[in-house]
């Protein structure tokens, strides 16, 4: 993991992850562990649903998207986590064989007023499938340690 500090981010910066193809077995495995709804658990369950086939859990899409962005350097060893996500939307179902492409755009940055040893980085996420259709969007505020706490920003 990189040593990415608050000062290493820039408003407008875009981080892109390497694509990940979601397999049928990965969808079913995730569903058995974390989201056991019929349209995630089996082909017949998916076919009997309004989706007309097996689809990935939205939570799986979030996890896969964050992993690919973390591996691309979105967060580093100076990350202190996040307050959570806002405006989470699942725009389209993710189906077996879909390749996902995630991007993260730094929208805003500010130094914490109560803890100046860290900053808050607001990030907008978007994940698209191989057809360029958005399947996921959300935003979050990442809490990141500052490298140099003596420099006013």
Buried (B, 14 or more C-beta within 10 A) or exposed (E): EEEBBBBBBEEEBEBBBEBBEBEBEBBBEBBEEEBEEBBBBBEEBBEEBEBEBBBBBBBBBBEBBBEBBBEBBBBBEBBBEBEEBEEBEBBBBBBBEBEBBBBBBBBEBEBBEEEEEBBBBBBBBBBBBEEEEEBBBBBBBBBBBBEEEEEEE
